[in-house]
Amino acid sequence: MIDIKPITHEIQLSFGVSDVKRTVIKQNSKDTHILAITLYDNNDAVTMDPDWTITLSARKPDNTFLVEESENKITVSDNIININVSQQLLTAPGSVKCELVIYKPDGACYFSDTFFIYVEPNVNSGSELESTSEYHSIVETLIQVKECEREVLKSKENVDKIEEAIQDTCDELREAVEITNGLIEENRMIQQNESERIQKESERQQQEEKRQADTASALERADHAAKRADDAAIKCESLLDGKMEQLSDTEPEDQPEGFFWLQEY
């Protein structure tokens, strides 16, 4: 598919020279024509200064005025002033009387020679295409409405994507919370089991200490009992010592060996 580029109208303007310039543009064209203007002073091209302010002043055939000074409409490139011809400039068929106005930072103001744009009427034209501020406002409003509609649709798509992303993030967070809660519960059970193990180990150690203490106490009591038994045996032997003698002469013949007969003294 062949792309149609904007149509360029080359115009050479001078300061103080009566040389009528004229170009033709179709009525109601919009952003499809560019005026490429070169300024001359005494046959020398004027070097454009980026600090200059350039405006287009125009009187339309219906005696309405228009001043273009938007940076989007007027630019300077390679010392050439490029003016994007707006639809408002071309609403009324006939000759549009134009001039450039240049403002310098020091306050000086320069006007170029007058040049004309002949607006060729559309084949279908009528009162609905009259050059009025209301018509221009309606057209611009419709364009803005369409642009807003596109932006709203684009914004809705972005909102849907953002909503989907938020939902995905919420699901991920919910899953992360569930995993975290599971880990917390698992850690709690581990801590509880460890506490129970420590408690049981403490009880076991206490029981072991008690068992050892009871064993030591029992051994000590056994030692005491054995000592008392030894003491009692020694005492008993001491009491019986000298109180018995063997009656070998008087023992019966059937006296069991090892038996003693008591004999009082």
C-alpha positions as CSV (number, residue, x, y, z in Angstrom):
1,M,0.0,0.0,0.0
2,I,1.3,3.4,-1.0
3,D,1.5,6.0,1.8
4,I,0.4,9.5,0.9
5,K,2.7,12.1,2.4
6,P,1.7,15.7,3.2
7,I,1.8,18.0,0.3
8,T,4.6,20.7,0.5
9,H,4.1,24.2,-0.9
10,E,7.4,26.0,-1.3
11,I,7.1,29.8,-0.8
12,Q,9.8,32.4,-0.9
13,L,9.0,35.6,1.0
14,S,10.9,38.9,1.3
15,F,10.8,41.9,3.6
16,G,9.7,45.1,1.8
17,V,9.3,43.6,-1.8
18,S,5.9,43.6,-3.5
19,D,6.0,40.1,-5.0
20,V,2.7,38.4,-4.7
21,K,2.9,34.7,-3.9
22,R,-0.1,32.4,-4.3
23,T,-0.7,28.7,-3.7
24,V,-3.8,26.5,-4.0
25,I,-5.2,24.1,-1.3
26,K,-8.5,22.2,-1.3
27,Q,-11.2,23.4,1.1
28,N,-11.4,21.6,4.5
29,S,-8.1,19.8,4.1
30,K,-6.6,19.0,7.5
31,D,-3.0,18.3,8.4
32,T,-2.3,17.3,4.8
33,H,-0.6,20.5,3.4
34,I,2.6,22.1,4.6
35,L,3.8,25.6,3.8
36,A,7.6,25.5,3.4
37,I,8.6,29.2,3.6
38,T,12.1,30.7,3.1
39,L,12.6,34.3,4.1
40,Y,14.9,36.7,2.2
41,D,16.3,40.1,2.9
42,N,17.9,41.9,-0.1
43,N,18.1,38.6,-2.0
44,D,19.9,36.9,1.0
45,A,18.3,34.1,2.9
46,V,17.5,35.2,6.5
47,T,19.2,32.9,9.1
48,M,16.5,31.8,11.5
49,D,17.1,32.2,15.2
50,P,15.6,29.6,17.5
51,D,14.8,32.4,20.0
52,W,12.4,34.1,17.5
53,T,8.7,33.6,17.8
54,I,6.9,33.0,14.5
55,T,3.2,33.3,13.9
56,L,0.9,33.1,10.9
57,S,-1.7,35.9,10.7
58,A,-4.6,35.3,8.2
59,R,-7.8,36.9,7.1
60,K,-10.2,34.4,5.5
61,P,-12.8,35.1,2.7
62,D,-15.6,35.2,5.2
63,N,-13.8,38.1,7.0
64,T,-12.9,36.0,10.0
65,F,-9.4,36.1,11.4
66,L,-7.0,33.4,12.4
67,V,-3.6,33.5,14.1
68,E,-1.5,30.3,14.2
69,E,1.3,30.2,16.7
70,S,1.3,26.7,18.1
71,E,4.7,25.0,18.2
72,N,2.9,21.9,16.8
73,K,1.8,23.9,13.8
74,I,4.9,26.0,13.1
75,T,8.5,24.6,13.2
76,V,11.8,25.6,11.7
77,S,14.1,23.1,10.1
78,D,17.2,23.7,7.9
79,N,16.4,27.4,8.0
80,I,12.9,26.8,6.5
81,I,9.7,27.7,8.3
82,N,7.3,24.8,8.1
83,I,3.6,25.5,8.7
84,N,1.1,22.7,9.0
85,V,-2.1,24.1,7.4
86,S,-5.0,23.6,9.8
87,Q,-8.5,22.8,8.8
88,Q,-9.8,26.0,10.3
89,L,-7.7,28.0,7.9
90,L,-9.4,26.2,5.0
91,T,-13.0,26.3,5.9
92,A,-14.1,29.2,3.7
93,P,-13.5,28.9,-0.1
94,G,-11.7,31.8,-1.7
95,S,-8.5,33.7,-1.2
96,V,-7.0,33.7,2.3
97,K,-4.7,36.7,2.9
98,C,-1.7,35.7,4.9
99,E,1.5,37.1,6.4
100,L,4.2,36.0,8.8
101,V,4.9,37.9,12.0
102,I,8.3,37.5,13.6
103,Y,8.9,38.6,17.2
104,K,12.5,39.0,18.5
105,P,13.5,38.7,22.1
106,D,14.4,42.4,22.2
107,G,10.8,43.3,21.3
108,A,11.3,44.0,17.6
109,C,8.5,42.8,15.3
110,Y,8.8,42.0,11.6
111,F,6.1,41.4,9.0
112,S,6.7,39.5,5.8
113,D,5.2,40.2,2.5
114,T,1.6,39.2,2.0
115,F,0.9,35.9,0.3
116,F,-2.3,34.2,-0.6
117,I,-3.7,30.8,-0.2
118,Y,-6.5,30.1,-2.6
119,V,-9.0,27.7,-1.0
120,E,-10.6,25.7,-3.7
121,P,-14.2,24.9,-2.8
122,N,-15.3,21.3,-2.2
123,V,-17.6,19.7,-4.7
124,N,-20.2,19.3,-2.0
125,S,-20.5,22.4,0.1
126,G,-23.3,24.3,1.8
127,S,-24.3,26.1,5.0
128,E,-23.1,23.2,7.1
129,L,-19.5,24.0,6.0
130,E,-19.7,27.7,6.7
131,S,-16.6,29.1,8.4
132,T,-17.6,29.7,11.9
133,S,-16.0,29.3,15.3
134,E,-19.0,27.0,16.3
135,Y,-18.3,24.7,13.3
136,H,-14.6,24.5,14.1
137,S,-15.4,23.8,17.7
138,I,-17.8,21.1,16.8
139,V,-15.3,19.4,14.5
140,E,-12.5,19.6,17.0
141,T,-14.9,18.4,19.8
142,L,-15.9,15.4,17.7
143,I,-12.2,14.6,17.0
144,Q,-11.5,14.9,20.7
145,V,-14.5,12.7,21.6
146,K,-13.2,10.0,19.2
147,E,-9.7,10.4,20.6
148,C,-11.1,10.1,24.2
149,E,-13.1,7.1,23.1
150,R,-10.0,5.4,21.8
151,E,-8.1,6.4,25.0
152,V,-11.0,5.0,27.2
153,L,-10.9,1.7,25.3
154,K,-7.2,1.6,25.7
155,S,-7.5,2.5,29.3
156,K,-10.1,-0.2,29.8
157,E,-7.8,-2.8,28.3
158,N,-5.0,-1.5,30.6
159,V,-7.4,-1.7,33.6
160,D,-8.4,-5.2,32.7
161,K,-4.8,-6.2,32.4
162,I,-4.0,-4.5,35.7
163,E,-7.0,-6.1,37.4
164,E,-5.9,-9.5,36.1
165,A,-2.4,-8.8,37.3
166,I,-3.7,-7.8,40.7
167,Q,-5.8,-10.9,40.9
168,D,-2.8,-13.1,40.0
169,T,-0.8,-11.2,42.7
170,C,-3.6,-11.8,45.3
171,D,-3.7,-15.5,44.4
172,E,0.1,-15.7,44.8
173,L,-0.1,-13.9,48.1
174,R,-2.9,-16.1,49.3
175,E,-0.9,-19.2,48.4
176,A,2.2,-17.7,50.1
177,V,0.2,-17.0,53.2
178,E,-1.2,-20.6,53.3
179,I,2.4,-22.0,52.9
180,T,3.6,-19.6,55.6
181,N,0.8,-20.6,58.0
182,G,1.6,-24.3,57.3
183,L,5.3,-23.7,58.1
184,I,4.3,-21.8,61.3
185,E,2.1,-24.6,62.4
186,E,4.8,-27.2,61.6
187,N,7.3,-25.2,63.5
188,R,4.8,-24.8,66.4
189,M,4.4,-28.6,66.5
190,I,8.2,-29.1,66.4
191,Q,8.6,-26.6,69.3
192,Q,5.7,-28.4,71.2
193,N,7.3,-31.8,70.7
194,E,10.7,-30.5,71.7
195,S,9.1,-29.0,74.8
196,E,7.5,-32.3,75.7
197,R,10.8,-34.1,75.0
198,I,12.6,-31.7,77.3
199,Q,9.9,-32.0,79.9
200,K,10.1,-35.9,79.7
201,E,13.9,-35.8,79.8
202,S,13.8,-33.5,82.8
203,E,11.3,-35.9,84.5
204,R,13.6,-38.9,83.5
205,Q,16.6,-37.1,85.0
206,Q,14.7,-36.3,88.2
207,Q,13.5,-39.9,88.4
208,E,17.1,-41.1,87.8
209,E,18.4,-38.8,90.4
210,K,15.7,-40.0,92.8
211,R,16.6,-43.6,92.0
212,Q,20.3,-43.0,92.5
213,A,19.4,-41.2,95.8
214,D,17.1,-44.0,96.9
215,T,19.8,-46.6,96.0
216,A,22.5,-44.7,97.9
217,S,20.1,-44.4,100.8
218,A,19.3,-48.1,100.7
219,L,23.0,-49.0,100.5
220,E,23.7,-46.7,103.4
221,R,20.9,-48.3,105.4
222,A,22.2,-51.8,104.5
223,D,25.7,-50.8,105.5
224,H,24.3,-49.5,108.8
225,A,22.3,-52.7,109.3
226,A,25.4,-54.9,108.5
227,K,27.5,-52.9,110.9
228,R,24.8,-53.2,113.6
229,A,24.6,-56.9,112.9
230,D,28.4,-57.2,113.1
231,D,28.4,-55.2,116.4
232,A,25.6,-57.3,117.7
233,A,27.5,-60.5,116.8
234,I,30.6,-59.2,118.4
235,K,28.7,-58.2,121.5
236,C,27.0,-61.6,121.6
237,E,30.3,-63.4,121.3
238,S,31.7,-61.2,124.1
239,L,28.8,-62.0,126.4
240,L,29.1,-65.7,125.7
241,D,32.8,-65.8,125.9
242,G,33.8,-67.7,129.1
243,K,30.2,-68.7,129.8
244,M,30.5,-72.1,128.0
245,E,33.0,-74.9,128.1
246,Q,33.2,-78.1,126.4
247,L,32.0,-81.0,128.6
248,S,34.1,-83.6,126.9
249,D,34.2,-85.9,129.9
250,T,30.5,-85.9,130.4
251,E,29.3,-85.6,126.9
252,P,27.0,-88.4,125.9
253,E,28.5,-90.8,123.4
254,D,25.9,-89.8,120.9
255,Q,26.6,-86.0,121.4
256,P,26.7,-84.4,118.0
257,E,30.1,-83.1,117.1
258,G,30.5,-79.4,117.7
259,F,27.9,-79.1,120.4
260,F,28.8,-77.7,123.8
261,W,27.2,-78.4,127.2
262,L,26.6,-75.4,129.4
263,Q,28.0,-75.8,132.9
264,E,27.3,-73.2,135.6
265,Y,30.2,-72.0,137.8
